[in-house]
Amino acid sequence: MPIFEYKCKNCGAVSEFLVPAGRNPKHPCQKCGSKDTEKMFSSFAVGLRHDGTDSKCFGCSDGGCPHAK
């Protein structure tokens, strides 16, 4: 199930929700409870393969993955 971000038009808070494919349900704001939210365009992660050597894979520039050390 993909994760989508929704922004509240009332308070501006951004919340994430799991949404089943093919559905577009309305989600209430997790901060103020308003039902006036809109789906945001957001970035996505791309899975990269690592060849098993001690070298870094191409997706480890932030230092957050074990291959970046």
MIDOSE-34592 format. One record per atom (N, C-alpha, C, O): residue in one letter; x, y, z. Coordinates in steps of 0.1 Angstrom, whole numbers, plus 5000, padded with zeros to 4 digits. Layout:
BEGIN
AXYZ...
# end
This chain:
BEGIN
M500849885000M500050005000M500950125000M501850135008P500650224991P501450344991P501150445003P499950435008I502050525006I501850625017I501650755009I502450795001F500650825013F500450965007F500451065018F500051035030E500851185015E500851295024E499551385021E499251415009Y498951425031Y497751515030Y498051645039Y498551635050K497651755033K497851885040K496451935044K495551935036C496351985056C495152035062C494952185057C495952265058K493852215051K493552345046K493252445058K493252565056N492852385069N492552465081N493752505089N493852625092C494652415093C495752445101C497152435095C498152475100G497152375083G498452355075G499252235079G500352215073A498852155088A499552035092A499551935081A498651925073V500751865080V500851755070V500851625077V501551605087S500051535072S499951395078S500151295067S499851315055E500651175071E500851065062E499850955064E499450925076F499250895054F498350785055F498650675045F499050705034L498450555049L498450435039L497150435032L496050445038V497250425018V496050435010V496050315001V496950294993P494950225001P494950114992P494850164977P494350264974A495550084968A495550124954A494150144949A493250064952G493950244941G492750274934G491650344943G490550364938R492050384955R491150454964R491650594966R492850614965N490750684969N491050824972N490250874984N489450964982P490350804995P489550845007P489950985012P491051025011K488951045019K489251165026K489751135040K489151045047H490851195044H491451165057H491351295066H491651405061P490851285078P490751395087P492251435092P493051355093C492451565094C493651615099C493951555113C493151545122Q495251505115Q495551435127Q495851545138Q495951505150K495951665134K496251775144K494951845149K494751855161C494151885140C492951965144C491651895141C490551935146G491651785134G490451705131G489651755119G488651685116S490051855112S489351905101S489251805090S490251725088K488151795083K488051705072K488451775058K488251715048D488851895059D489251975047D490751955044D491552045048T491051845039T492451815036T492651785021T491651755014E493851805016E494151775002E495451695000E496351705008K495451604991K496551514988K497651604982K497451684973M498851584987M500051654982M500851574973M500851454973F501551644964F502551584956F503751564964F504151664971S504351454964S505551434973S506551344966S506251274956S507851344971S508851264965S508651124969S507851094977F509451034962F509350894965F510650834965F511650884960A510750724972A512050654973A512250554962A511250494957V513450534957V513750434947V514650324953V515650364959G514350204951G515150094956G516350074948G516250074935L517550074954L518750054946L519449924951L519349884962R520049854941R520649724945R522149754949R522749844944H522649674957H524049684962H524649554957H524049444959D525849554952D526549444946D527149344956D527749244952G527149384969G527649294979G529149324983G529649264992T529749414976T531149444979T531149544990T530149584995D532349594994D532449685005D532249835000D532249925009S532049854988S531849984982S530450034986S529549954988K530350164985K528950224987K528150204975K528550194964C526850194978C525850194966C525550334963C525950424970F524850354952F524650494947F523650574956F523550694954G522950514965G521850584972G522250614986G521350644994C523550614990C523950625004C524650765006C525550765015S524250865000S524950995002S524651065015S525351145020D523551025021D523151095034D523751035046D523551095057G524450925045G525050865057G524050785065G524450725076G522850775061G521850705069G521750555067G521050485075C522350505057C522350355054C523650285058C524650355059P523650155061P524850095066P525950085055P527050065059H525650105043H526650095032H527450225032H528550235026A526950335038A527550465037A528750475047A529550575046K528950385056K530050395066K531350345060K532350345068
# end
